[in-house]
């Protein structure tokens, strides 16, 4: 599994992990103030309670580092 340890605190539910396992990286977008959050957040820090949506990160990226738990 990918990234489960570092992202569990910032997600509510398993949407982020579910998408990672399908090969997709997603973030949250606040429909009210148009802020983007990565790692995804359950709530917008600017305008609680927020009306958020999940969006997929598009394009190429560069992996900076990773770790593997055994
Ligand atoms: Zn907001």
PDB file of the backbone (N, CA, C, O) and the ligand in Angstrom, with CONECT records:
HET     ZN  A 101       1
ATOM      1  N   UNK A   1       0.839  -1.201   0.000  1.00  0.00           N
ATOM      2  CA  UNK A   1       0.000   0.000   0.000  1.00  0.00           C
ATOM      3  C   UNK A   1       0.871   1.248   0.000  1.00  0.00           C
ATOM      4  O   UNK A   1       2.027   1.211   0.424  1.00  0.00           O
ATOM      5  N   UNK A   2       0.322   2.322  -0.466  1.00  0.00           N
ATOM      6  CA  UNK A   2       1.066   3.560  -0.633  1.00  0.00           C
ATOM      7  C   UNK A   2       0.634   4.608   0.377  1.00  0.00           C
ATOM      8  O   UNK A   2      -0.560   4.862   0.533  1.00  0.00           O
ATOM      9  N   UNK A   3       1.582   5.213   1.059  1.00  0.00           N
ATOM     10  CA  UNK A   3       1.323   6.425   1.827  1.00  0.00           C
ATOM     11  C   UNK A   3       0.298   6.337   2.926  1.00  0.00           C
ATOM     12  O   UNK A   3      -0.237   7.365   3.342  1.00  0.00           O
ATOM     13  N   UNK A   4       0.008   5.171   3.405  1.00  0.00           N
ATOM     14  CA  UNK A   4      -1.083   5.070   4.366  1.00  0.00           C
ATOM     15  C   UNK A   4      -0.749   5.719   5.695  1.00  0.00           C
ATOM     16  O   UNK A   4      -1.631   6.287   6.339  1.00  0.00           O
ATOM     17  N   UNK A   5       0.495   5.648   6.118  1.00  0.00           N
ATOM     18  CA  UNK A   5       0.846   6.138   7.440  1.00  0.00           C
ATOM     19  C   UNK A   5       0.804   7.659   7.505  1.00  0.00           C
ATOM     20  O   UNK A   5       0.205   8.229   8.417  1.00  0.00           O
ATOM     21  N   UNK A   6       1.442   8.318   6.535  1.00  0.00           N
ATOM     22  CA  UNK A   6       1.577   9.759   6.636  1.00  0.00           C
ATOM     23  C   UNK A   6       0.300  10.509   6.299  1.00  0.00           C
ATOM     24  O   UNK A   6       0.183  11.684   6.649  1.00  0.00           O
ATOM     25  N   UNK A   7      -0.655   9.884   5.638  1.00  0.00           N
ATOM     26  CA  UNK A   7      -1.828  10.622   5.220  1.00  0.00           C
ATOM     27  C   UNK A   7      -3.077  10.329   6.047  1.00  0.00           C
ATOM     28  O   UNK A   7      -4.103  10.985   5.871  1.00  0.00           O
ATOM     29  N   UNK A   8      -2.999   9.375   6.924  1.00  0.00           N
ATOM     30  CA  UNK A   8      -4.210   9.003   7.642  1.00  0.00           C
ATOM     31  C   UNK A   8      -4.716  10.114   8.547  1.00  0.00           C
ATOM     32  O   UNK A   8      -5.916  10.187   8.812  1.00  0.00           O
ATOM     33  N   UNK A   9      -3.839  10.976   9.023  1.00  0.00           N
ATOM     34  CA  UNK A   9      -4.282  12.041   9.918  1.00  0.00           C
ATOM     35  C   UNK A   9      -5.074  13.127   9.198  1.00  0.00           C
ATOM     36  O   UNK A   9      -5.917  13.790   9.803  1.00  0.00           O
ATOM     37  N   UNK A  10      -4.808  13.307   7.924  1.00  0.00           N
ATOM     38  CA  UNK A  10      -5.410  14.428   7.216  1.00  0.00           C
ATOM     39  C   UNK A  10      -6.592  14.048   6.359  1.00  0.00           C
ATOM     40  O   UNK A  10      -7.210  14.911   5.736  1.00  0.00           O
ATOM     41  N   UNK A  11      -6.913  12.775   6.319  1.00  0.00           N
ATOM     42  CA  UNK A  11      -8.057  12.376   5.513  1.00  0.00           C
ATOM     43  C   UNK A  11      -9.173  11.877   6.407  1.00  0.00           C
ATOM     44  O   UNK A  11      -8.929  11.332   7.483  1.00  0.00           O
ATOM     45  N   UNK A  12     -10.372  12.065   5.960  1.00  0.00           N
ATOM     46  CA  UNK A  12     -11.526  11.534   6.665  1.00  0.00           C
ATOM     47  C   UNK A  12     -12.127  10.483   5.758  1.00  0.00           C
ATOM     48  O   UNK A  12     -12.581  10.794   4.657  1.00  0.00           O
ATOM     49  N   UNK A  13     -12.133   9.243   6.212  1.00  0.00           N
ATOM     50  CA  UNK A  13     -12.484   8.165   5.312  1.00  0.00           C
ATOM     51  C   UNK A  13     -11.254   7.736   4.551  1.00  0.00           C
ATOM     52  O   UNK A  13     -10.148   8.197   4.834  1.00  0.00           O
ATOM     53  N   UNK A  14     -11.438   6.865   3.597  1.00  0.00           N
ATOM     54  CA  UNK A  14     -10.289   6.306   2.891  1.00  0.00           C
ATOM     55  C   UNK A  14     -10.252   6.709   1.427  1.00  0.00           C
ATOM     56  O   UNK A  14      -9.666   6.006   0.604  1.00  0.00           O
ATOM     57  N   UNK A  15     -10.873   7.835   1.096  1.00  0.00           N
ATOM     58  CA  UNK A  15     -10.922   8.241  -0.308  1.00  0.00           C
ATOM     59  C   UNK A  15      -9.542   8.363  -0.916  1.00  0.00           C
ATOM     60  O   UNK A  15      -9.293   7.881  -2.021  1.00  0.00           O
ATOM     61  N   UNK A  16      -8.631   9.021  -0.179  1.00  0.00           N
ATOM     62  CA  UNK A  16      -7.297   9.256  -0.718  1.00  0.00           C
ATOM     63  C   UNK A  16      -6.559   7.952  -0.974  1.00  0.00           C
ATOM     64  O   UNK A  16      -5.947   7.764  -2.026  1.00  0.00           O
ATOM     65  N   UNK A  17      -6.624   7.049   0.010  1.00  0.00           N
ATOM     66  CA  UNK A  17      -5.947   5.759  -0.122  1.00  0.00           C
ATOM     67  C   UNK A  17      -6.585   4.924  -1.224  1.00  0.00           C
ATOM     68  O   UNK A  17      -5.888   4.256  -1.987  1.00  0.00           O
ATOM     69  N   UNK A  18      -7.908   4.964  -1.305  1.00  0.00           N
ATOM     70  CA  UNK A  18      -8.595   4.201  -2.343  1.00  0.00           C
ATOM     71  C   UNK A  18      -8.135   4.624  -3.729  1.00  0.00           C
ATOM     72  O   UNK A  18      -7.924   3.785  -4.604  1.00  0.00           O
ATOM     73  N   UNK A  19      -7.979   5.933  -3.926  1.00  0.00           N
ATOM     74  CA  UNK A  19      -7.549   6.421  -5.234  1.00  0.00           C
ATOM     75  C   UNK A  19      -6.076   6.087  -5.497  1.00  0.00           C
ATOM     76  O   UNK A  19      -5.702   5.775  -6.628  1.00  0.00           O
ATOM     77  N   UNK A  20      -5.240   6.152  -4.450  1.00  0.00           N
ATOM     78  CA  UNK A  20      -3.832   5.789  -4.626  1.00  0.00           C
ATOM     79  C   UNK A  20      -3.702   4.360  -5.127  1.00  0.00           C
ATOM     80  O   UNK A  20      -2.886   4.068  -6.000  1.00  0.00           O
ATOM     81  N   UNK A  21      -4.511   3.480  -4.569  1.00  0.00           N
ATOM     82  CA  UNK A  21      -4.434   2.079  -4.954  1.00  0.00           C
ATOM     83  C   UNK A  21      -4.895   1.859  -6.390  1.00  0.00           C
ATOM     84  O   UNK A  21      -4.607   0.821  -6.987  1.00  0.00           O
ATOM     85  N   UNK A  22      -5.611   2.839  -6.945  1.00  0.00           N
ATOM     86  CA  UNK A  22      -6.017   2.773  -8.351  1.00  0.00           C
ATOM     87  C   UNK A  22      -5.037   3.536  -9.233  1.00  0.00           C
ATOM     88  O   UNK A  22      -5.249   3.651 -10.440  1.00  0.00           O
ATOM     89  N   UNK A  23      -3.956   4.063  -8.634  1.00  0.00           N
ATOM     90  CA  UNK A  23      -2.954   4.781  -9.402  1.00  0.00           C
ATOM     91  C   UNK A  23      -3.260   6.242  -9.600  1.00  0.00           C
ATOM     92  O   UNK A  23      -2.653   6.886 -10.456  1.00  0.00           O
ATOM     93  N   UNK A  24      -4.202   6.796  -8.821  1.00  0.00           N
ATOM     94  CA  UNK A  24      -4.562   8.197  -8.971  1.00  0.00           C
ATOM     95  C   UNK A  24      -4.193   8.982  -7.712  1.00  0.00           C
ATOM     96  O   UNK A  24      -4.384   8.506  -6.593  1.00  0.00           O
ATOM     97  N   UNK A  25      -3.665  10.182  -7.911  1.00  0.00           N
ATOM     98  CA  UNK A  25      -3.359  11.075  -6.795  1.00  0.00           C
ATOM     99  C   UNK A  25      -4.414  12.167  -6.786  1.00  0.00           C
ATOM    100  O   UNK A  25      -4.624  12.840  -7.795  1.00  0.00           O
ATOM    101  N   UNK A  26      -5.079  12.347  -5.649  1.00  0.00           N
ATOM    102  CA  UNK A  26      -6.152  13.335  -5.598  1.00  0.00           C
ATOM    103  C   UNK A  26      -5.901  14.328  -4.479  1.00  0.00           C
ATOM    104  O   UNK A  26      -5.155  14.048  -3.541  1.00  0.00           O
ATOM    105  N   UNK A  27      -6.526  15.485  -4.583  1.00  0.00           N
ATOM    106  CA  UNK A  27      -6.445  16.522  -3.555  1.00  0.00           C
ATOM    107  C   UNK A  27      -7.844  17.086  -3.339  1.00  0.00           C
ATOM    108  O   UNK A  27      -8.773  16.779  -4.085  1.00  0.00           O
ATOM    109  N   UNK A  28      -7.977  17.911  -2.314  1.00  0.00           N
ATOM    110  CA  UNK A  28      -9.276  18.506  -2.076  1.00  0.00           C
ATOM    111  C   UNK A  28      -9.270  19.962  -2.511  1.00  0.00           C
ATOM    112  O   UNK A  28      -8.274  20.672  -2.371  1.00  0.00           O
ATOM    113  N   UNK A  29     -10.415  20.386  -3.044  1.00  0.00           N
ATOM    114  CA  UNK A  29     -10.595  21.760  -3.505  1.00  0.00           C
ATOM    115  C   UNK A  29     -11.803  22.331  -2.797  1.00  0.00           C
ATOM    116  O   UNK A  29     -12.871  21.719  -2.794  1.00  0.00           O
ATOM    117  N   UNK A  30     -11.643  23.510  -2.193  1.00  0.00           N
ATOM    118  CA  UNK A  30     -12.754  24.163  -1.503  1.00  0.00           C
ATOM    119  C   UNK A  30     -13.551  24.977  -2.514  1.00  0.00           C
ATOM    120  O   UNK A  30     -13.017  25.868  -3.175  1.00  0.00           O
ATOM    121  N   UNK A  31     -14.847  24.655  -2.623  1.00  0.00           N
ATOM    122  CA  UNK A  31     -15.682  25.358  -3.605  1.00  0.00           C
ATOM    123  C   UNK A  31     -16.011  26.777  -3.157  1.00  0.00           C
ATOM    124  O   UNK A  31     -16.405  27.608  -3.975  1.00  0.00           O
ATOM    125  N   UNK A  32     -15.854  27.060  -1.869  1.00  0.00           N
ATOM    126  CA  UNK A  32     -16.208  28.374  -1.351  1.00  0.00           C
ATOM    127  C   UNK A  32     -15.109  29.402  -1.591  1.00  0.00           C
ATOM    128  O   UNK A  32     -15.368  30.476  -2.133  1.00  0.00           O
ATOM    129  N   UNK A  33     -13.876  29.073  -1.187  1.00  0.00           N
ATOM    130  CA  UNK A  33     -12.790  30.056  -1.326  1.00  0.00           C
ATOM    131  C   UNK A  33     -11.755  29.617  -2.363  1.00  0.00           C
ATOM    132  O   UNK A  33     -10.744  30.292  -2.557  1.00  0.00           O
ATOM    133  N   UNK A  34     -12.006  28.493  -3.024  1.00  0.00           N
ATOM    134  CA  UNK A  34     -11.158  27.995  -4.122  1.00  0.00           C
ATOM    135  C   UNK A  34      -9.740  27.647  -3.683  1.00  0.00           C
ATOM    136  O   UNK A  34      -8.811  27.699  -4.489  1.00  0.00           O
ATOM    137  N   UNK A  35      -9.570  27.297  -2.425  1.00  0.00           N
ATOM    138  CA  UNK A  35      -8.262  26.854  -1.944  1.00  0.00           C
ATOM    139  C   UNK A  35      -8.072  25.383  -2.282  1.00  0.00           C
ATOM    140  O   UNK A  35      -9.027  24.605  -2.272  1.00  0.00           O
ATOM    141  N   UNK A  36      -6.828  25.005  -2.583  1.00  0.00           N
ATOM    142  CA  UNK A  36      -6.496  23.609  -2.846  1.00  0.00           C
ATOM    143  C   UNK A  36      -5.651  23.070  -1.705  1.00  0.00           C
ATOM    144  O   UNK A  36      -4.807  23.783  -1.160  1.00  0.00           O
ATOM    145  N   UNK A  37      -5.873  21.820  -1.344  1.00  0.00           N
ATOM    146  CA  UNK A  37      -5.136  21.223  -0.235  1.00  0.00           C
ATOM    147  C   UNK A  37      -4.524  19.898  -0.631  1.00  0.00           C
ATOM    148  O   UNK A  37      -5.219  18.975  -1.058  1.00  0.00           O
ATOM    149  N   UNK A  38      -3.210  19.816  -0.482  1.00  0.00           N
ATOM    150  CA  UNK A  38      -2.508  18.551  -0.651  1.00  0.00           C
ATOM    151  C   UNK A  38      -1.414  18.485   0.398  1.00  0.00           C
ATOM    152  O   UNK A  38      -0.577  19.386   0.446  1.00  0.00           O
ATOM    153  N   UNK A  39      -1.382  17.466   1.236  1.00  0.00           N
ATOM    154  CA  UNK A  39      -2.319  16.352   1.276  1.00  0.00           C
ATOM    155  C   UNK A  39      -3.752  16.819   1.507  1.00  0.00           C
ATOM    156  O   UNK A  39      -3.969  17.877   2.100  1.00  0.00           O
ATOM    157  N   UNK A  40      -4.725  16.050   1.050  1.00  0.00           N
ATOM    158  CA  UNK A  40      -6.123  16.447   1.197  1.00  0.00           C
ATOM    159  C   UNK A  40      -6.538  16.629   2.650  1.00  0.00           C
ATOM    160  O   UNK A  40      -6.094  15.894   3.531  1.00  0.00           O
ATOM    161  N   UNK A  41      -7.395  17.620   2.890  1.00  0.00           N
ATOM    162  CA  UNK A  41      -7.882  17.893   4.235  1.00  0.00           C
ATOM    163  C   UNK A  41      -9.391  17.679   4.271  1.00  0.00           C
ATOM    164  O   UNK A  41     -10.089  17.877   3.277  1.00  0.00           O
ATOM    165  N   UNK A  42      -9.870  17.271   5.433  1.00  0.00           N
ATOM    166  CA  UNK A  42     -11.301  17.067   5.583  1.00  0.00           C
ATOM    167  C   UNK A  42     -12.037  18.396   5.589  1.00  0.00           C
ATOM    168  O   UNK A  42     -13.187  18.471   5.155  1.00  0.00           O
ATOM    169  N   UNK A  43     -11.382  19.452   6.080  1.00  0.00           N
ATOM    170  CA  UNK A  43     -12.026  20.756   6.184  1.00  0.00           C
ATOM    171  C   UNK A  43     -11.091  21.836   5.658  1.00  0.00           C
ATOM    172  O   UNK A  43      -9.870  21.711   5.753  1.00  0.00           O
ATOM    173  N   UNK A  44     -11.666  22.887   5.108  1.00  0.00           N
ATOM    174  CA  UNK A  44     -10.880  24.037   4.672  1.00  0.00           C
ATOM    175  C   UNK A  44     -10.519  24.868   5.894  1.00  0.00           C
ATOM    176  O   UNK A  44     -11.379  25.163   6.724  1.00  0.00           O
ATOM    177  N   UNK A  45      -9.245  25.248   6.007  1.00  0.00           N
ATOM    178  CA  UNK A  45      -8.834  26.021   7.180  1.00  0.00           C
ATOM    179  C   UNK A  45      -9.297  27.473   7.094  1.00  0.00           C
ATOM    180  O   UNK A  45      -9.225  28.207   8.080  1.00  0.00           O
ATOM    181  N   UNK A  46      -9.766  27.887   5.934  1.00  0.00           N
ATOM    182  CA  UNK A  46     -10.165  29.275   5.769  1.00  0.00           C
ATOM    183  C   UNK A  46     -11.628  29.539   6.041  1.00  0.00           C
ATOM    184  O   UNK A  46     -11.971  30.630   6.499  1.00  0.00           O
ATOM    185  N   UNK A  47     -12.506  28.585   5.779  1.00  0.00           N
ATOM    186  CA  UNK A  47     -13.940  28.875   5.849  1.00  0.00           C
ATOM    187  C   UNK A  47     -14.739  27.674   6.322  1.00  0.00           C
ATOM    188  O   UNK A  47     -15.601  27.177   5.597  1.00  0.00           O
ATOM    189  N   UNK A  48     -14.466  27.208   7.513  1.00  0.00           N
ATOM    190  CA  UNK A  48     -15.244  26.103   8.075  1.00  0.00           C
ATOM    191  C   UNK A  48     -16.691  26.511   8.294  1.00  0.00           C
ATOM    192  O   UNK A  48     -16.920  27.663   8.664  1.00  0.00           O
ATOM    193  N   UNK A  49     -17.670  25.666   8.097  1.00  0.00           N
ATOM    194  CA  UNK A  49     -17.544  24.389   7.409  1.00  0.00           C
ATOM    195  C   UNK A  49     -17.468  24.615   5.899  1.00  0.00           C
ATOM    196  O   UNK A  49     -18.124  25.503   5.356  1.00  0.00           O
ATOM    197  N   UNK A  50     -16.683  23.823   5.258  1.00  0.00           N
ATOM    198  CA  UNK A  50     -16.408  24.068   3.845  1.00  0.00           C
ATOM    199  C   UNK A  50     -17.206  23.145   2.951  1.00  0.00           C
ATOM    200  O   UNK A  50     -17.664  22.083   3.373  1.00  0.00           O
ATOM    201  N   UNK A  51     -17.361  23.557   1.741  1.00  0.00           N
ATOM    202  CA  UNK A  51     -17.971  22.739   0.701  1.00  0.00           C
ATOM    203  C   UNK A  51     -16.841  22.318  -0.222  1.00  0.00           C
ATOM    204  O   UNK A  51     -16.421  23.075  -1.098  1.00  0.00           O
ATOM    205  N   UNK A  52     -16.354  21.098  -0.013  1.00  0.00           N
ATOM    206  CA  UNK A  52     -15.153  20.678  -0.712  1.00  0.00           C
ATOM    207  C   UNK A  52     -15.465  19.615  -1.742  1.00  0.00           C
ATOM    208  O   UNK A  52     -16.535  19.007  -1.716  1.00  0.00           O
ATOM    209  N   UNK A  53     -14.541  19.394  -2.639  1.00  0.00           N
ATOM    210  CA  UNK A  53     -14.668  18.311  -3.592  1.00  0.00           C
ATOM    211  C   UNK A  53     -13.293  17.719  -3.826  1.00  0.00           C
ATOM    212  O   UNK A  53     -12.271  18.373  -3.615  1.00  0.00           O
ATOM    213  N   UNK A  54     -13.286  16.455  -4.272  1.00  0.00           N
ATOM    214  CA  UNK A  54     -12.038  15.778  -4.595  1.00  0.00           C
ATOM    215  C   UNK A  54     -11.700  16.043  -6.044  1.00  0.00           C
ATOM    216  O   UNK A  54     -12.574  16.016  -6.911  1.00  0.00           O
ATOM    217  N   UNK A  55     -10.427  16.299  -6.305  1.00  0.00           N
ATOM    218  CA  UNK A  55      -9.975  16.477  -7.677  1.00  0.00           C
ATOM    219  C   UNK A  55      -8.731  15.631  -7.892  1.00  0.00           C
ATOM    220  O   UNK A  55      -7.950  15.406  -6.967  1.00  0.00           O
ATOM    221  N   UNK A  56      -8.557  15.164  -9.125  1.00  0.00           N
ATOM    222  CA  UNK A  56      -7.397  14.344  -9.448  1.00  0.00           C
ATOM    223  C   UNK A  56      -6.237  15.219  -9.887  1.00  0.00           C
ATOM    224  O   UNK A  56      -6.423  16.162 -10.655  1.00  0.00           O
ATOM    225  N   UNK A  57      -5.040  14.912  -9.402  1.00  0.00           N
ATOM    226  CA  UNK A  57      -3.833  15.602  -9.828  1.00  0.00           C
ATOM    227  C   UNK A  57      -3.463  15.087 -11.215  1.00  0.00           C
ATOM    228  O   UNK A  57      -3.314  13.883 -11.422  1.00  0.00           O
ATOM    229  N   UNK A  58      -3.317  16.005 -12.152  1.00  0.00           N
ATOM    230  CA  UNK A  58      -3.014  15.630 -13.529  1.00  0.00           C
ATOM    231  C   UNK A  58      -1.588  16.013 -13.883  1.00  0.00           C
ATOM    232  O   UNK A  58      -0.990  16.880 -13.246  1.00  0.00           O
ATOM    233  N   UNK A  59      -1.049  15.356 -14.907  1.00  0.00           N
ATOM    234  CA  UNK A  59       0.285  15.686 -15.382  1.00  0.00           C
ATOM    235  C   UNK A  59       1.350  14.850 -14.704  1.00  0.00           C
ATOM    236  O   UNK A  59       1.049  14.000 -13.865  1.00  0.00           O
ATOM    237  N   UNK A  60       2.593  15.096 -15.071  1.00  0.00           N
ATOM    238  CA  UNK A  60       3.718  14.332 -14.556  1.00  0.00           C
ATOM    239  C   UNK A  60       4.246  14.935 -13.270  1.00  0.00           C
ATOM    240  O   UNK A  60       4.111  16.133 -13.025  1.00  0.00           O
ATOM    241  N   UNK A  61       4.844  14.094 -12.460  1.00  0.00           N
ATOM    242  CA  UNK A  61       5.440  14.551 -11.220  1.00  0.00           C
ATOM    243  C   UNK A  61       6.773  13.869 -10.991  1.00  0.00           C
ATOM    244  O   UNK A  61       7.162  12.968 -11.735  1.00  0.00           O
ATOM    245  N   UNK A  62       7.468  14.307  -9.953  1.00  0.00           N
ATOM    246  CA  UNK A  62       8.757  13.720  -9.622  1.00  0.00           C
ATOM    247  C   UNK A  62       8.692  13.201  -8.192  1.00  0.00           C
ATOM    248  O   UNK A  62       8.344  13.937  -7.269  1.00  0.00           O
ATOM    249  N   UNK A  63       9.030  11.931  -8.017  1.00  0.00           N
ATOM    250  CA  UNK A  63       9.048  11.340  -6.689  1.00  0.00           C
ATOM    251  C   UNK A  63      10.301  11.791  -5.950  1.00  0.00           C
ATOM    252  O   UNK A  63      11.418  11.505  -6.382  1.00  0.00           O
ATOM    253  N   UNK A  64      10.119  12.486  -4.852  1.00  0.00           N
ATOM    254  CA  UNK A  64      11.261  13.035  -4.112  1.00  0.00           C
ATOM    255  C   UNK A  64      11.855  12.004  -3.163  1.00  0.00           C
ATOM    256  O   UNK A  64      13.073  11.838  -3.112  1.00  0.00           O
ATOM    257  N   UNK A  65      11.016  11.318  -2.420  1.00  0.00           N
ATOM    258  CA  UNK A  65      11.509  10.286  -1.530  1.00  0.00           C
ATOM    259  C   UNK A  65      10.369   9.348  -1.150  1.00  0.00           C
ATOM    260  O   UNK A  65       9.196   9.674  -1.330  1.00  0.00           O
ATOM    261  N   UNK A  66      10.716   8.221  -0.642  1.00  0.00           N
ATOM    262  CA  UNK A  66       9.706   7.315  -0.139  1.00  0.00           C
ATOM    263  C   UNK A  66      10.325   6.410   0.910  1.00  0.00           C
ATOM    264  O   UNK A  66      11.548   6.292   0.984  1.00  0.00           O
ATOM    265  N   UNK A  67       9.510   5.780   1.707  1.00  0.00           N
ATOM    266  CA  UNK A  67       9.986   4.809   2.662  1.00  0.00           C
ATOM    267  C   UNK A  67       9.060   3.604   2.649  1.00  0.00           C
ATOM    268  O   UNK A  67       7.902   3.697   2.242  1.00  0.00           O
ATOM    269  N   UNK A  68       9.574   2.501   3.090  1.00  0.00           N
ATOM    270  CA  UNK A  68       8.782   1.277   3.086  1.00  0.00           C
ATOM    271  C   UNK A  68       8.839   0.651   4.469  1.00  0.00           C
ATOM    272  O   UNK A  68       9.917   0.437   5.022  1.00  0.00           O
ATOM    273  N   UNK A  69       7.677   0.363   5.016  1.00  0.00           N
ATOM    274  CA  UNK A  69       7.594  -0.277   6.327  1.00  0.00           C
ATOM    275  C   UNK A  69       7.544  -1.776   6.144  1.00  0.00           C
ATOM    276  O   UNK A  69       6.873  -2.280   5.243  1.00  0.00           O
ATOM    277  N   UNK A  70       8.251  -2.484   6.995  1.00  0.00           N
ATOM    278  CA  UNK A  70       8.263  -3.939   6.860  1.00  0.00           C
ATOM    279  C   UNK A  70       7.806  -4.598   8.137  1.00  0.00           C
ATOM    280  O   UNK A  70       7.751  -5.826   8.212  1.00  0.00           O
TER     281      UNK A  70
HETATM  282 ZN    ZN A 101     -12.450  27.439   1.880  1.00  0.00          ZN
END
